[in-house]
């Protein structure tokens, strides 16, 4: 289960995951970080891991800024959503 704790630690990484999943549209790192209440340095430290694991995907660009969104086809995202629904009930 070490992989699970690696995916969700530190807490700021978990907040980024939750925020990206909750967003309706793709967003740039600044918007994602503002809504997750984490610093952009955290984003740049963890976003490659989230891309590699398929949790997020790049979905375009506005100017020089890449837009990101949750990868709704990812099994990880599907399971996070299912767990979230169980916890909220």
Secondary structure, DSSP 4 states (H G I P E B T S, - for coil): -HHHHHHH-SHHHHHHHHHHHH-SS-EEHHHHHHHHT--HHHHHHHHHHHHHTTSEEEEEEETTEEEEEE-TT-HHHHHHHHHHHHHH-
